Amino acid sequence: MKKLFLQLLLIIPFILFGVYSYAQTDPNLVISSYPPYWKFQQHMWQLGYHQRPQSTEIYAGIIVLMFIASVVAVRKLSKLALFPFFLSVVLILIFAYPALSHDLFNYMFNAKMVTVYHANPHQHVALEFPSDDWLRFMHNTHTPAPYGYGWTVLSLLPYAFGMNKFNPTYYLFKTFMVVGLFGLFYVQKRIAVLLKEEKQWSISRWLFFLSPLVLIETIGNAHNDVWMIALALGSMWMAFLSLKQKKMMMWIAYAVSSLAFLAASISIKFATIVLLPVVVILMFSSRVKNKMIAIITRYWADISAVLLFLPLLTERSQQFHPWYLIWSLAFVPFMQKTWLKVWILAFSLSSMFRYVPFLYYGEYTPRELQQELLITWAGGIGVFVVWGLVRKFSVASHK
């Protein structure tokens, strides 16, 4: 009974976020005209657009509670209870509004451009179709699709089942991200079994799958990064399988499959091209005896996480969008270095507070962007330093 009560208590912050998310619903988007919902939406618009200080405080408080709930869940809930808890959170966030990003609407419209307007979204822009009602609540209407052709092809699947209707398409896209998340779950497990690290993975996997950043950005905001990284880890899986093959033809088959998975990942977003050297080295590590190759094979996850963290330092990533951290976080369950895990997890915390200036001001200004950077970097480094000090004093007290 106590365990059930704890689960219900821990899920409250995620419910609160699901409710709060509607405070950021675009004023030109009416999801439903059902009277009780319409009344609720009116109150949430008032909070999100006319009571910004209070709205910002509520958001910050909910994020703190979500991180606390995730940590407590990982530490206190049994292995059997964690998965149902995870499924409950996923279900809640499917119905949350993408409060912190408008990318989902671009995914939907780009698929619509292909199927309805027979236009290439990589060469045409949404503004070329001014009579379309969806333009009312889209923000990025003046640039072509910034993603690869691979994502455009994938996005046609949920759009086709949505039959050009906004609400079904909207929820199908969010469900499609959940499918990507479960695909990542499956691939991680196969790697863990293959490397005989299933025990380590079964414990630390929840550092990723119950991370508020991962849950909000993948399901709440419905970013496509989960598909990119699931395919990248699929490439790693095939590379590890190739190590087990004694026959050359089988080795070639798995090696080609590995490169195909990586190419598919790169075709969604180009960031995972940095993993090519790691994938190639993994494929040849059983056939070429070298100390450096052996080190890379052992620390493949740590190196991959660092390689995917480095693009976040570039100007193009605006140093950096929170959902980009999913790239590095996906390798946390396999990483050998504890300090590196903590470094990435610390930035997953500070990055969720990066939204605070925008929620407060309601627009992007040079001052707001500077505050975003300060919160991200000062916060992330601060959390990391605090962890280091706590660990140091903890070790000293046990001597």
C-alpha positions, 0 to 999 in steps of 0.5 A: 500500500505504501509503495502504491501511494509513493507511485501516485505521489511521484506521478503528480509532478508529471500531471502538473506539467501536463496541465501547465503545458496548456498555458503555452497553447498558441492563441490561434490554435483551438484543440477542442471546442468542448465547453469544459475544455474551452473554459479550461483553455481560457484560464490557461491562456490567461496564466501563460500570456498575461501572468508571466511571472506567476507562470514562470514560477509555476514552471520552475517549481514543477521542473524541480518536483519532476527531477525530485520525483525521478530521482526518488523513483529510481532510488525507491521503486522496485524494478517491477514498479519502475516500468509501469511508472514509466508507462504512466508518465508516457501516457500523461505526456502524450496528452500534454501540449508541446509547450516549449517548442513548435517543431511538432507543427513543422513536422506535420506541415512538412509531411502535408506539403509532400502528400497534399501539395506535392511540394518538397519541404526541403526546397519550399517553405510553408508561407508558399501556401497562405490559404492553409489554416495550419499556418496560424499557429506555426512559427517557422514558416519562412525556412525549408525543412532543416532536417534530413530527407530521412525524417521527411520520409519517416514523418509520412507514416503518422501523417498518412494515418492521420488522414489530413485531420489535425487532431488525429495527426497531432496525436499520431505524431506524438505516439510516433515519438513514443514508438521511437523511445521504445525502439531505443529501449529495445536496442539498448537492451540488446546491446546490454545483453550482447556485452553482458552488461544487462545488470548495469543497464537495468539499473542505470537505464532509468537515469535516461528513460525517467529523465524529465528532459528526455520525457518532456522533449521526446513526448511532451514537445515531440522532438525527432531526436529520439529516432535519430539516436535510436538508429545510431544505437542500432548501428552500434548494436550491429557493429557489436554483432559483427564482432561475434562473426567468425565467417567473413561474409557474416561479418560483412553483412553485419558491418554493412547493416551497421553503416546502413543504420548510421546512414539512416540516423544521419539522414534524420539529423546530421549530428550522428556523423561524428559517430562514424569513427567509433562505429568503424573502429568497433567493427574492426576491433576484433580483427585488428589488435591495437591498444588504442582500438581496445581503449575505444572499444571499452569506452565506446559509450563515453566517447560517443557521448562526448562526441555528441556533446561537442556539437552543442558548443557550436553557434549553430546549436545556440549553445544549446537547445535542451533536446540536443542533450538526448544525444549524449544522455542515450549513452549514459546507461553504458558509460564507464566514467561516473563523473562524465555521467554526472556532467551530462545529467547536470546539464540535463537539469540546468537545460530545463531551466533554460526556458525560464527567461522565454516564459518570463519575457515571452520573446527572444531578445539579446538579453533573454538569450544571454540569460539562457546561456548563463542558466545552462552553463552556470547551472550545469557546472554548479550542479557538477561542482556540488556533486564533486564536493559532496562525493569528496566529503562523503569519501573523507567521512568514511575514512 
